[in-house]
């Protein structure tokens, strides 16, 4: 009985210590699209978004964490709440 309790406790500790929430991992690892134009300020869920269709430069696929790090905000058309 002690072995079962010890193993269960050890597994719960490892899970709590090492695991990140799935939503947190996938949100930052998500692929988004940005326009490389000088006045572009948003990132988009898809390269078919109406907001990115006006891009006069190249459309680039990047990680959301990178888009956040360069100051891009979520497109209001793509990310309606």
JOZIQUI-V593920 format. One record per backbone hydrogen bond with DSSP energy under -1.0 kcal/mol. NH is the residue of the N-H (numbers start at 0). CO is the residue of the C=O. If there is no record, write none. Layout:
nh->NH co->CO
nh->NH co->CO
//
This chain:
nh->4 co->0
nh->5 co->1
nh->6 co->2
nh->7 co->3
nh->8 co->4
nh->9 co->5
nh->10 co->6
nh->11 co->7
nh->12 co->8
nh->13 co->9
nh->14 co->10
nh->15 co->11
nh->16 co->12
nh->17 co->13
nh->18 co->14
nh->24 co->20
nh->25 co->21
nh->26 co->22
nh->27 co->23
nh->28 co->24
nh->31 co->61
nh->32 co->43
nh->33 co->59
nh->35 co->57
nh->39 co->36
nh->42 co->72
nh->43 co->32
nh->48 co->45
nh->52 co->48
nh->54 co->51
nh->59 co->33
nh->61 co->31
nh->63 co->29
nh->64 co->27
nh->66 co->62
nh->67 co->63
nh->68 co->64
nh->69 co->65
nh->70 co->67
nh->71 co->66
nh->72 co->40
nh->74 co->42
nh->78 co->74
//
